[in-house]
């Protein structure tokens, strides 16, 4: 069973559009003669999605979610999007639409941007939000673009959030394979100087930030598991905190496990 990290924000109401819903809206972008952002049109689409058997057990789709999606896509279409044939030779194309079914599917390696593309069907990704500098699980990659500098960006939908929280993030700096919580038996694999992902727990929210391990106090384990204490320094504000192993996650590519 996967050891998935809890991701918490105050609003966890919309699970995101399904692959079929996005494909339908992509089709409407091309074929529909109706004003795509009109309230009546978006209400009709939202009702259709919400009544679908594929959305059984999921939150209903609000018409404003549909409107926001069309608004974002039409805004993007005003600037020329490079085709895959225009992609620089040292970069791999990013999928136009890349939903992650239940967080278990991705179709491109967004970290390396080069070389052979392996089978990443089981990989999960996380992205760094520009709003708070924290890392959140990626539900799907919606679209992509290349800046004048040549850097690639993807528009991501975070797990548990709707279209209003979608963000453009830098592929190289703000997208990576999802981090994995350490097990109690793995505390010996954490060393001073390691870069880890740490759950910062506050009264109103708990979110993940990058941090470095400053000091380790090794303690005897008991029935509760690892009792070691790790002094970490958060990268975003240089604050320090002593935490248990349960709040630390391994970042793939940072340490050897």
Secondary structure, 3 states (H helix, E strand, C coil): CCCCCCCCCCCCCCCCCCHHHHHHHHHHHHHCCCCCCCHHHHHHHHHHHHCCHHHCCCCCCCHHHHHHHHHHHHHHHCCCCCCHHHCCCCCCCCCCCEECHHHCCCCCCCCCCCCCCCCCCCCCEEEECCCCCCEEEEEEEEEEEECCCCCEEEEEEECCCCHHHCEEEEHHHHEEECCEECCHHHHHHCCCCCEEEEEEECCCCEEEEEEEEEEEECCCCECCECCCEEEEEECCCCCEEEECHHHEEECCCCCCC
